[in-house]
């Protein structure tokens, strides 16, 4: 089955990616002993929660044309496919991360944010303008902000 995704589909994936990110940062915060690092990671998890809420709000604001199904999908296979794609592409759980090392955590987080940008850039090409392509650009800008913050923290680690 082939799918063209609309803005609603993309925002649903963004919500899942943000949930995955929040879970990653919370798990990472349990592994570090430095209180400032714990606080930073907890703040990142909270930011991911806020971004998930932002994407949920954006979904509620979508026009009906931006939510229109692009294929006949009576069994909601597209939703399952989207969730699987979001889970597999960003914050992969099977990767080994040393949660006792802030540098390791930050490097993994930066890579995950880069992966998410690449993922969204690829999806942007299949979202027609009329179905909300500009929403994907908003998500990409959010992820670029994450990379900047994480890179600054990695540089501060020395």
Order of alpha helices (4+ residues) and beta strands (2+ residues): alpha-alpha-alpha-alpha-alpha-alpha
